[in-house]
Amino acid sequence: AAIDFLLLAHGHGCEDFDDMCCMNLSDHSKSVFANIKDL
């Protein structure tokens, strides 16, 4: 997860890499924990 965060922080989208998990963390209609549970 830390590597994913660093890549996103440097402007790489999750679409740029295979097998990288994508979640919309700015959408507060669903909690982060609920998003993780869905994985």
C-alpha positions as CSV (number, residue, x, y, z in Angstrom):
1,A,0.0,0.0,0.0
2,A,2.9,2.4,0.7
3,I,4.3,1.9,-2.8
4,D,0.9,2.5,-4.3
5,F,0.5,5.7,-2.3
6,L,4.0,7.0,-3.4
7,L,3.2,6.3,-7.0
8,L,-0.1,8.1,-6.8
9,A,1.6,11.0,-4.9
10,H,4.0,11.4,-7.8
11,G,1.2,11.6,-10.4
12,H,1.0,8.0,-11.6
13,G,-2.6,6.8,-11.8
14,C,-3.7,3.3,-10.8
15,E,-4.5,2.7,-14.5
16,D,-0.7,3.0,-15.3
17,F,0.1,-0.3,-13.6
18,D,-1.3,-3.8,-13.8
19,D,-2.6,-5.3,-10.5
20,M,-2.7,-2.0,-8.7
21,C,-5.7,-1.5,-6.5
22,C,-7.9,1.5,-7.2
23,M,-10.2,3.1,-4.7
24,N,-11.9,6.5,-4.8
25,L,-10.8,7.8,-1.4
26,S,-12.3,11.2,-1.9
27,D,-15.8,9.8,-2.2
28,H,-17.0,9.9,1.4
29,S,-20.3,8.1,0.6
30,K,-18.6,4.9,1.6
31,S,-16.0,4.5,4.3
32,V,-12.4,3.4,3.5
33,F,-13.0,0.3,5.6
34,A,-16.0,-0.6,3.6
35,N,-14.0,-0.2,0.4
36,I,-11.3,-2.4,1.8
37,K,-13.8,-5.0,2.8
38,D,-15.2,-5.1,-0.8
39,L,-11.8,-6.0,-2.1
